[in-house]
Every structure is written in structure tokens, then in C-alpha cells.
């Protein structure tokens, strides 16, 4: 049997070869029995504990990243000293990447509501001694409060909400909710350069709760969404993001203009204030 570290080294190399994705994916799907694995080379030099029973974590382990397009886009957007909100941080893929790029002169506010996932986020942040990361144990909505969310391992999105998935056989948990505007006010922030937001299953409440921050700071918005999930309406998104120009992010992080009526089933979108974009 090939040692797991050697197998991973090979898959990371294969991932750069066109047409090799199905091979690596087959290996990933057979790796769930390996449990938690520690890596020390995430994004080059970062440490992460990855539970291979979870899809996102196993993709990072075998492919290098889960959200490669987002990472490549952040390479273009983030600069030292900037402030980012990572909403739906999960166990820290984008949080760690962003913290590395903004450095100790910047800050990353990582929102993760689910307690078990938040503990993984905390451990990964601590393992890298990222003092510029401030963890927020809340989901994000239009107004503060509490809500029941889907808490299935590997399925729950994190700081964003997944209503409508409860029911027989489903694991749910109650989480605390805050708003982007409330967090800006609580920490008396003087800048907010960007917001990364996973909207899968969350609808648009998080953006509705950021009206003051959007007006004051005009941050860029990096939005991951799926039309297959409840609560997503392209018309609503265009309405909430009035004053922003939307662009589609390609697999390599390329930024391409997007007609607001032209939404695919799964998209990574970049919203730039009209005066910048």
C-alpha cells in the first residue's frame, strides 16, 4: 500500500495535469477511512488539520485547495494591512489564506457559527499563530438573533445559514446570529476592504444586514452561491448589490464581466463598487 503522504504528493502534482481530475477524485473518495490528517504545506507553508471524512477537507488534502478560484482571486485583491470579513469560514481555508496575505498589519474576521466547526477553525488559526485573525462564533443575517441550522458534517456551510434542510434524519443546531453592520460597530472598524461570503443556502439576509458598511466602506464582495439552494434569486442579488458591478470568477481566478441576469447553477462572483469596477 502506498503511504498516504507519498500518495498525496503524487495527487498534488497530478492536479496540475489537464484531464487528471477524475483520477485524483477517485483517490479522494476512497480516503475517508484515513480520518484526520495533519498537513504543514497548505498554501505553501501553513498548517491544517483535515478530517478526510469531510468533502471540503479531503479536497484540500488531495487537490491542494477546495476553493482554488477564490484563492487565486484573493491573490489579486488582498494587500498587506487590509481588513477582510470571511463569512462562512468553516475550518479556515480562506481565513488562513487571507491572513497570510494581509499580514500582521491587517485583520481577518472569521465568522463560523457551528460550535464543532468553530473549534476546528480555532485550532487551525492557533497552529499558525495568526494573531491577525479574530474569530466570530456567529452566523450572519439581516438582524441579530438565533436560528436552527443544518449541522451535518461536511454539508453545513458555516457562518452562513441553511434554512429549510431540517426534518427527519437531519442533524440541526441552534446558532447565534449577528449582522455585518453590528460587527463593524462593535469593533469600531475604520476600514473594511473586502467581504468573502458563501451564500449557498443562505439567501441574501447577510448582505441586507451590511447596508451601512457597504455605503461607508464600499468593500469588494467575493460571493459563492448556488441556484440549486433555497433562498437564492438572481433578481434579489442584483437589487441588494445596486451600485456594484458583478464579475464571474473563472477556475484560474480570472475576472470576467457578468450580466446580472446571467447566473449559472454554481458561481463565484466578484462585486466591485461601480466607481472602482
N, C-alpha and C positions, 0 to 999 in steps of 0.2 A: 504494500500500500504506500502511495506517495505521501510523505509528510505534509501536513496541512500548510506549513509555511512555504515549502517549495511549490506546492500546488498554487498557492496564492500568488507567488512571484510570477509564475507562468501565466496565470489568468490576467494579471495586470498588464503584462506585455501583450497578450492576445487581444486585450480590449482595444488596443490601438490599431489592430489589423481589420481592415474592412471585411465584413462578412463573418467575423468570428464571434459575434454576439451570441448566436444560438449555442455555441459550444460552451462559453462561459456560463450562460444561463442554465444549461443542463447541470453543470457542476454546482452552481449555487443552489439549485432546487434539491440536490442530494446532500446538502451540507447541514441540514437543520439539526442533526444529532450531535453536532460539534459544540453546541452550547455557546457560552460566552468566550470570545477570543479577544486578546489584547493586541492592539497594533501600535507601533511607535512611529509610523511613517505616513499617517494620514495628512494629506495636503503637503507632503514633503517631510515634515518634522513634528507633527502633532500626535499626541497620544489619545487613543479612544478605546473604550471597552464596548465591544459589539456583540450583541446577542444574535447568533445566526438563525435563531428560530423566528426572528422578525424580518420581514421582507426588506425594509429600508436599511437595516443594519447589515444584512447579508449582502445587499447590493454594494454598499460601501466597502465591505471586506473584499469582495471578489472583483468588483469593477473599478474601485478607487473612489467613486462618488455615487451617491444616489441622485443628487440634483446637479449634475455636471454643468448644464446650461446656465443655471443660476450662479454657480461658482465662477464660470467664465465671464458672465455679465458683471459680477461684483468686481472682478479684476479690473474692469474698465471704469467702474463707478466709484469705488471706495478709495479714499486717500487718508494718510495719517492725520489724526486729530478729529476725524468726523464722528458723528453720532448716528447710530442705526438702531431701529426697533426691529427685532426678529420675532415676529408673531407667529406662533406655531413652531417653536424651537425644537420640540421633541427632545432627543438626547444630545443635540448640539452640533449637527453637521454644519449648518450655516453660521451658527453662533461662533464656533471655533474659527472657521474660515474668515469671518468678518473681523473678529477680534485681532487676528493676526495682521490683517491689512490696515486697520485703523490705529493699531499700536496702543501703547500706554497713554498717549496724549489724547486718545479718542475714547469712545464708550459704546458698548453694545448692551441694549436692554433686551433680555431674552425672556419671552413670555411662554410659560408652559404650565398649564393648569392641572394636569393629571398627576397625582402625587407620585405614583410609581415611576412615571417617565421623568418627572422633575428630579427625582433622586439620581437617575442616570445622567441627566444634564449636569447636575451639581458635581457629580464625580468626575465627569469629563472636563469640566471647567477647572476644577481643583487640580486634576492631574497635570494640567498645563500651566498652572499658576497664572491664570488670566485675570488679573485684578481689575481690568477694564470692563469686565462683564458683570452686570447687575441682573440677578435672576428675579423675575416677577412670577409668583406662583398663582397666576390668574389666567382665565380666558379673557377674550376681548369681545365686547358687544357695543351696542348703541348706548346702553345705560348700565350702571353697576347693578350687581345683584348676584343671584345664584341660578344654576340650571343643571338638570340632569343631562349627561352626555354619554355617548357610546365610548366605552373604555376598553374595547377589545385590543389586546396586544397586537402591534403591527398594523392596526387598522385606524386607531384613533389618531387624529391629526395634531393634537397638541393644544396650543394656545387658542386656536380657532374652534368653533363649535360644530357639532354634528347632530343636529336635532333630527327626530323622525326615524332614528335607527333602533330605538328601543323595542322591547317586546319579548316574546318567548325565546329563550335560549340566548338572549343578548346580555352582555355584561355592561352595566351602567354605573356611573359615579356622579356625585354632585360636586360641582366645581364653583369657585368664586369667579365673578366677572368684574372687570373694570373697563374703562374706556381709554383710548389713546390720549384724549384731552385731559382726563383725570391724572394720568401718569405724568404728562408734561407739566401739569400744575403742581403735583406733589413734589417732584424733584426740581422744580423751578428751572427748567431747562431753558437755555438761551439759544440753542440751536437743535435742529433735527434735520439731518441731511437726507436720510432715506428710511423707508419702511418696507421691509420684506414681509409679505403676508400670504399665507397659504389659505386660500378661500375655499378649498374643497369641503363641501358640506356645510359651510358656514354662512352662506348668503352674503349680504352686504352690511350687516349691522356694525362691523368693526370700522368700516370707512365712514359710516354715518356718525359714529362716535368720535371722529377725528376732524370735524369741520373746522374748529378753531385752529388746530395745528396745521391743517392744510393751507388755511388762509395766511397764517402768520409766517410759517417757515417754507412753504411751497416745496416740500421734500419730493424726491423722486419716489415712485412706488413700484416695487417689484412684486407682481401678483401671480400666484399659481392658482388656477381654477379649472374646474371640470364641469361641463354642462350636464353630465350624467348625474351629478349630485343634486340634492334638493336645495332650493333657495337661490339658484343662480339664474339670473335673467340678464342677458346682454344689454337690453334696453335700460335696465336699472343701473347697471355698471356705468354706462355712458352718462346717465343722469347724475349719479353721485360724483363722477370724475369730470364734471363740467369744468372746463379750463385746463384740462390735461390732454395731451396728445398720446394716444396709445400706439405702442410698437410691439411686434411679435419678437420673441427671443428664440433664435434657432438653436439646434443642438450644440453648436460650437460657440454659443454666446453672441452670435451676430445679431444686431439690432435692425429690424426691418419695419418700415411703416405699416400700420394696420388700419383698415377701415373698421370703424366701431361696430358695424353690422356683420363683420366677417369673423366670427368666432368658431374655432374648431372644437372638437369634443374635449380635448385636453390642451391647455395653453399655458405658457409662461409669458406674461405681458409686462412691459415696462411702460409706466406712465410718467411722462415728463411734463412739467408745467409749460403751458403754451409759450410763455416768454423765454423759456430755455430751449424747448424742443422744436 
